Amino acid sequence: MYKNKKAEEIEEMFDSISKEYDCLNRIITFGTDAKNKEEIGRIVKEKSPTKILDIATGTADIPINLSKIKNCKITGVDISKKMIAIGRKKIKSKNLFKKITLEIGNAERLKYDSNYFDIVTIGFGVRNFRYLDKCLREAHRVLKHPGYLIIYETSLPKNVIIRFFYLIISSFFIPFIGLLFSKNPSAYFYLQLSSKVFPSGKGFLKILSRVGFCDFEIREKLFGSLSIYIAKKALV
């Protein structure tokens, strides 16, 4: 599989936090993570897909949620072998192996055919892509037209006061949680920093437009600190 140095570093980091990842995700999002992923499931269901790709699938939370959709096959891809291993155990325990397939892969070079999937989802992944445009173009390539890209990611609140408190809380809370519960606290310092520098909101929509998406919708969650982006594949 194609890798670069940054990809290897990200793989090692997520391997190191794979066991506590699900639990700490819920703590860091103040318990809203499961509810938000259920909303993603409802959005996807409305599109009546038959083939879905979940990029940066982690431990397969999103594919498992999407498995409720009838007549649909879901593929999850992630660079972290240990994340995928945990995801496969969860899928086996829920007897979902006929609906969900998990594979090791890099978002920069997806192995799937062009115009293949009805929906592509990415949860807490895009801010870790070294070449954001390249990865989003790959998502665009594998989508059918008109297919939809749905992204769940951290964001900076628009409200100045809320943003001020968000920056204070995230600067201390996320690293503190990492120090308390993780064997690799530095990973949570990285995740907190990547949340700050990620071009969320309208800035991210400009990037999506540049790589070939249109008809955007942003659903803000947790006072604007999380966002669900919905975008349609445009013909380019």
Summary of the structure (lengths in Angstrom):
residues: 236
radius of gyration: 16.7
end to end distance: 28.2
largest distance: 47.8
contacts: 806
relative contact order: 0.15
helix: 48%
strand: 22%
